[in-house]
Each structure stands twice: as structure tokens, then as C-alpha cells.
């Protein structure tokens, strides 16, 4: 089962220094003699996260080292999140105190969603009446395949306000085809967003003082699976 990181460590009192969370693309650009530049996307854009974990004691250093070891390099998975955007920007304290447009508690999930424009335009239903979504906010999709939990993460490209609990906006990347929209569809969330990741070889356990003061750089890349 994927373990949340770095939220789990932050919740346990570990310090986190600089972080980076961005799409990693492998695109090729080919300028033509006419001046036109053609572009080709190689593979699907995937989120990459980098977190600098600051350890203040030998016990903390050992705990982080053990967490890294538990993932066996890139064999096991974890849930990576952008610590700056765990909830919608307009609601820094979270959205769970809000009420859905049709009534009932709002846990951060849409009751349903639809896709258009080659899956690049997302419509969320069942939101609070005038919920504000800001450009840069995250939405993640959660579903289960064969008993295995799956996730996929996209980012809003524009700021919109829901009307009667419905919000439509463009996202990047487009929602991947692995996200099911029929049968047992995925559920779209706007609270506590993250995606399933695997460690990369850039993960590095740094040096530490005899007292245990040190830092560990965690680097993960999104693992997209049906």
C-alpha cells in the first residue's frame, strides 16, 4: 500500500526544506527553415517531486533512512504531494467545513465528473455552491483496479467559480486514458491531492553530524498505471 509522503513525515514533526513539484516532459522541438517550430510529445508528462527532509537528531535520520530503504529503490510506491497546494488556494484551512450545493457534507470529492476537448477540459459536479478553484490548484483522480489503489494528478489552468455546484476548467496534463469514466469510475478530489510515485536514482542520503543533524533529498516520479 502506498504511504503518503512527505505529509506523513511533516505530521510526525520532521522539517522539510526546499521542495519542487513540477511536470517532467520529454518533448522534442524541430525548427523548420520557414521559421515554424514543430513539437512532438514523447510519452506522457509525469509529475516529479523533490523534497529536502531536515533531520534534527540521529533518531530522525534513522527513521528517514529506514523509510527510503523500505521502498527498495523504485520497486515500491508512495503518495507524493506538493506541500504548497494540499488544498485549494482559496481555502488554506481546507474545504471540509463546506456543504455541497444539493446539501450534505463536503469531503473534498466531486460526486461525478466529465471530460471533453481530448480530456483537457474537466467538469466537476456536486461541489459547494460557489466553490472557487484557482489556477495552479490540483485535482486528483482515485480508483481501484484489481484491488490496487490508483491515482492520477492534474492541475487547473484557469481560475473559475462553481455555479450551482458545477465547475468546468482546462487542466494540464490532459486526464490520462487510464482514468476510468464508466463502469466503476474514478472519483475526483480537490482536497489532500497527491499521486502515486516511485523513488528515482536522484534520491540521496546526505552526510550528518555525530549528533544526527543532516538532510535527505527525496526524489520521486509519477507512476501512471491502469
FENLINDA-V393533 format. One line per field, one symbol per residue. burial: b if it has 9 or more other C-alpha atoms within 8 Angstrom, else e. A space follows every 10 residues. Layout:
# FENLINDA-V393533
burial->???
This chain:
# FENLINDA-V393533
burial->eeebbbbbbb eeebebeebb beeebeeeee eeeeeeeeee beeebbbbbb bbbbbbbbeb beebbeebee bebbebbbbb bbeebbbbbe eeebbbeebb beeebbebbb bbbebeeebb bbbbbbbbbb bbbbbebbbb bbbbeeeebb bbbbbbbbbb bbebbbbbbb bbbbbeeebb eeeebbbbbb bebbbbbbbb eebeeeebee ebbbbbbbbb bbeeee
